[in-house]
Amino acid sequence: MSNSFIQSFAAITMVGVAFLLFLAIRAYMAAASERRMRSMLERVGIDPIIVASGDTTKITKEIRQRCRTCSTEAVCERWLCGEEQGGNDFCPNANVFATLRKTPVHQ
């Protein structure tokens, strides 16, 4: 085997591994964001039925997007664990959660 073939194979392999690592990190971050979002919903007293209902599908998608791009993840984690005092004013979804808490459940 030629040296250039081995180098090409190694380069392609490294690019593939880097891409797989990128995908794994994105999946991990999405799962962590989803966990924080669900914990936040529970902590602020929103019934999961409201979030699962068809009426709030678009709202839920927007909430997820805000959670995934949130710059206050560390504060959120501490608040959810009870290490941070006060309300959830730091959360970009705080106003949406307040509105959802007032929404009646249609069963």
Backbone as CSV, one residue per row, in Angstrom:
resi,resn,N_x,N_y,N_z,CA_x,CA_y,CA_z,C_x,C_y,C_z
1,MET,0.849,-1.188,0.000,0.000,0.000,0.000,0.884,1.237,0.000
2,SER,0.427,2.210,-0.721,1.225,3.438,-0.798,0.966,4.313,0.426
3,ASN,1.930,5.145,0.711,1.860,6.037,1.849,0.715,7.044,1.698
4,SER,0.500,7.518,0.475,-0.568,8.503,0.248,-1.949,7.882,0.448
5,PHE,-2.097,6.599,0.114,-3.369,5.917,0.343,-3.657,5.837,1.842
6,ILE,-2.663,5.472,2.620,-2.822,5.372,4.069,-3.150,6.737,4.668
7,GLN,-2.476,7.764,4.210,-2.738,9.112,4.704,-4.148,9.569,4.336
8,SER,-4.582,9.265,3.127,-5.941,9.627,2.698,-6.979,8.890,3.535
9,PHE,-6.747,7.606,3.748,-7.667,6.811,4.560,-7.728,7.357,5.985
10,ALA,-6.582,7.691,6.553,-6.530,8.236,7.913,-7.270,9.572,7.983
11,ALA,-7.086,10.410,6.981,-7.757,11.716,6.961,-9.273,11.545,6.879
12,ILE,-9.724,10.666,6.008,-11.166,10.424,5.857,-11.738,9.846,7.156
13,THR,-10.994,8.948,7.780,-11.434,8.365,9.044,-11.550,9.433,10.126
14,MET,-10.565,10.317,10.207,-10.601,11.371,11.223,-11.772,12.321,10.992
15,VAL,-12.058,12.643,9.745,-13.207,13.508,9.448,-14.495,12.807,9.863
16,GLY,-14.584,11.515,9.576,-15.765,10.751,9.967,-15.945,10.698,11.474
17,VAL,-14.869,10.473,12.195,-14.921,10.427,13.654,-15.311,11.798,14.212
18,ALA,-14.736,12.853,13.648,-15.072,14.212,14.103,-16.558,14.493,13.876
19,PHE,-17.087,14.075,12.740,-18.504,14.281,12.441,-19.377,13.502,13.418
20,LEU,-19.009,12.257,13.705,-19.782,11.452,14.657,-19.741,12.059,16.059
21,LEU,-18.580,12.574,16.458,-18.484,13.253,17.755,-19.372,14.485,17.794
22,PHE,-19.383,15.241,16.707,-20.245,16.414,16.606,-21.707,16.024,16.785
23,LEU,-22.134,14.976,16.094,-23.522,14.513,16.216,-23.829,14.024,17.630
24,ALA,-22.884,13.333,18.254,-23.092,12.834,19.613,-23.228,13.992,20.603
25,ILE,-22.410,15.005,20.447,-22.489,16.170,21.337,-23.807,16.892,21.147
26,ARG,-24.234,17.055,19.900,-25.531,17.705,19.642,-26.679,16.920,20.253
27,ALA,-26.637,15.601,20.144,-27.695,14.761,20.725,-27.688,14.879,22.251
28,TYR,-26.495,14.892,22.847,-26.389,15.041,24.295,-26.952,16.387,24.749
29,MET,-26.595,17.443,24.033,-27.073,18.784,24.390,-28.583,18.891,24.235
30,ALA,-29.132,18.281,23.183,-30.581,18.302,22.982,-31.290,17.540,24.104
31,ALA,-30.736,16.411,24.511,-31.337,15.629,25.590,-31.280,16.392,26.914
32,ALA,-30.160,17.049,27.174,-30.024,17.840,28.404,-31.011,18.999,28.396
33,SER,-31.165,19.636,27.246,-32.104,20.743,27.115,-33.538,20.268,27.338
34,GLU,-33.872,19.130,26.771,-35.212,18.560,26.934,-35.479,18.240,28.406
35,ARG,-34.482,17.680,29.082,-34.629,17.361,30.504,-34.848,18.630,31.317
36,ARG,-34.054,19.679,31.043,-34.224,20.941,31.768,-35.600,21.540,31.493
37,MET,-36.045,21.481,30.239,-37.350,22.045,29.886,-38.462,21.328,30.653
38,ARG,-38.437,20.013,30.654,-39.475,19.247,31.361,-39.416,19.502,32.863
39,SER,-38.219,19.583,33.419,-38.070,19.879,34.844,-38.603,21.265,35.168
40,MET,-38.322,22.215,34.296,-38.812,23.582,34.501,-40.338,23.602,34.462
41,LEU,-40.931,22.899,33.511,-42.398,22.840,33.424,-42.985,22.300,34.725
42,GLU,-42.401,21.222,35.225,-42.890,20.646,36.478,-42.689,21.604,37.643
43,ARG,-41.512,22.216,37.695,-41.188,23.095,38.821,-42.098,24.308,38.886
44,VAL,-42.495,24.847,37.717,-43.363,26.028,37.728,-44.836,25.646,37.765
45,GLY,-45.127,24.346,37.820,-46.497,23.895,38.029,-47.354,23.788,36.782
46,ILE,-46.740,23.491,35.659,-47.516,23.331,34.429,-47.838,21.864,34.234
47,ASP,-49.101,21.582,34.011,-49.569,20.221,33.799,-49.013,19.704,32.469
48,PRO,-48.373,18.534,32.478,-47.827,17.970,31.241,-48.880,17.757,30.155
49,ILE,-50.139,17.610,30.539,-51.213,17.431,29.558,-51.329,18.667,28.669
50,ILE,-51.123,19.844,29.245,-51.190,21.076,28.451,-50.127,21.064,27.371
51,VAL,-48.924,20.686,27.734,-47.819,20.678,26.780,-48.022,19.611,25.718
52,ALA,-48.625,18.486,26.082,-48.835,17.398,25.133,-50.033,17.641,24.212
53,SER,-50.876,18.597,24.556,-52.081,18.803,23.747,-51.751,19.406,22.394
54,GLY,-52.605,19.168,21.441,-52.403,19.662,20.086,-52.414,21.177,19.989
55,ASP,-53.087,21.849,20.909,-53.187,23.304,20.874,-51.853,23.994,21.111
56,THR,-50.960,23.321,21.793,-49.705,23.974,22.175,-48.491,23.429,21.423
57,THR,-48.695,22.713,20.339,-47.578,22.127,19.601,-46.597,23.189,19.143
58,LYS,-47.101,24.263,18.563,-46.222,25.333,18.090,-45.517,26.014,19.265
59,ILE,-46.251,26.240,20.337,-45.664,26.862,21.527,-44.553,25.974,22.086
60,THR,-44.813,24.665,22.173,-43.818,23.734,22.689,-42.566,23.748,21.826
61,LYS,-42.739,23.815,20.525,-41.590,23.874,19.615,-40.762,25.133,19.886
62,GLU,-41.428,26.256,20.097,-40.724,27.503,20.394,-40.021,27.434,21.752
63,ILE,-40.674,26.819,22.735,-40.059,26.653,24.061,-38.787,25.820,23.928
64,ARG,-38.885,24.710,23.203,-37.711,23.849,23.006,-36.570,24.616,22.345
65,GLN,-36.900,25.400,21.321,-35.869,26.154,20.614,-35.179,27.147,21.550
66,ARG,-35.968,27.838,22.368,-35.371,28.777,23.324,-34.490,28.049,24.325
67,CYS,-34.937,26.879,24.795,-34.140,26.100,25.748,-32.818,25.661,25.115
68,ARG,-32.870,25.237,23.868,-31.652,24.760,23.200,-30.638,25.859,22.953
69,THR,-31.100,27.099,22.844,-30.176,28.206,22.583,-29.991,29.089,23.810
70,CYS,-30.413,28.611,24.963,-30.364,29.390,26.195,-28.927,29.648,26.642
71,SER,-28.703,30.855,27.128,-27.367,31.204,27.628,-27.294,31.130,29.154
72,THR,-28.382,30.689,29.794,-28.395,30.609,31.261,-28.564,29.169,31.750
73,GLU,-27.976,28.221,31.029,-28.123,26.810,31.394,-27.634,26.515,32.807
74,ALA,-26.502,27.094,33.183,-25.934,26.827,34.513,-26.862,27.345,35.610
75,VAL,-27.412,28.534,35.420,-28.355,29.097,36.397,-29.597,28.209,36.459
76,CYS,-30.061,27.771,35.319,-31.236,26.897,35.242,-30.997,25.609,36.022
77,GLU,-29.861,24.985,35.787,-29.535,23.742,36.506,-29.542,23.973,38.011
78,ARG,-28.901,25.055,38.452,-28.857,25.344,39.898,-30.249,25.628,40.438
79,TRP,-31.072,26.370,39.689,-32.418,26.711,40.124,-33.269,25.451,40.231
80,LEU,-33.151,24.579,39.249,-33.931,23.340,39.267,-33.538,22.429,40.422
81,CYS,-32.279,22.502,40.832,-31.800,21.697,41.972,-32.087,22.362,43.307
82,GLY,-32.623,23.593,43.288,-32.919,24.303,44.519,-31.733,25.055,45.084
83,GLU,-30.643,25.146,44.334,-29.449,25.855,44.795,-29.520,27.355,44.509
84,GLU,-30.435,27.753,43.659,-30.605,29.154,43.261,-31.962,29.612,43.799
85,GLN,-31.973,30.742,44.490,-33.205,31.259,45.089,-33.925,32.197,44.126
86,GLY,-35.171,32.485,44.430,-35.954,33.420,43.628,-36.753,32.714,42.555
87,GLY,-37.290,33.535,41.664,-38.108,33.011,40.581,-37.274,32.586,39.393
88,ASN,-37.965,32.243,38.329,-37.272,31.808,37.123,-37.163,32.951,36.100
89,ASP,-36.940,34.163,36.587,-36.834,35.336,35.719,-35.688,35.220,34.712
90,PHE,-34.694,34.421,35.018,-33.542,34.224,34.139,-33.923,33.461,32.875
91,CYS,-35.034,32.745,32.925,-35.447,31.850,31.846,-36.077,32.625,30.695
92,PRO,-35.616,32.388,29.467,-36.223,33.065,28.328,-37.671,32.636,28.069
93,ASN,-38.102,31.552,28.707,-39.478,31.068,28.557,-40.372,31.425,29.741
94,ALA,-39.890,32.225,30.664,-40.647,32.521,31.887,-42.042,33.067,31.573
95,ASN,-42.161,33.985,30.629,-43.474,34.565,30.290,-44.403,33.518,29.680
96,VAL,-43.855,32.646,28.849,-44.670,31.592,28.231,-45.161,30.629,29.306
97,PHE,-44.269,30.270,30.233,-44.669,29.364,31.317,-45.766,29.998,32.171
98,ALA,-45.656,31.278,32.435,-46.682,31.968,33.230,-48.028,31.924,32.511
99,THR,-48.013,32.105,31.197,-49.250,32.047,30.411,-49.826,30.642,30.399
100,LEU,-48.969,29.638,30.219,-49.438,28.253,30.196,-50.028,27.837,31.539
101,ARG,-49.469,28.362,32.616,-50.008,28.028,33.943,-51.455,28.507,34.070
102,LYS,-51.800,29.550,33.354,-53.153,30.107,33.428,-54.103,29.439,32.436
103,THR,-53.567,28.612,31.527,-54.373,27.971,30.499,-55.145,26.792,31.073
104,PRO,-56.464,26.767,30.872,-57.238,25.621,31.361,-56.947,24.365,30.538
105,VAL,-57.022,23.222,31.174,-56.787,21.950,30.512,-58.081,21.463,29.882
106,HIS,-58.026,21.122,28.579,-59.190,20.568,27.865,-58.963,19.073,27.715
107,GLN,-59.767,18.278,28.392,-59.571,16.821,28.311,-60.654,16.181,27.510
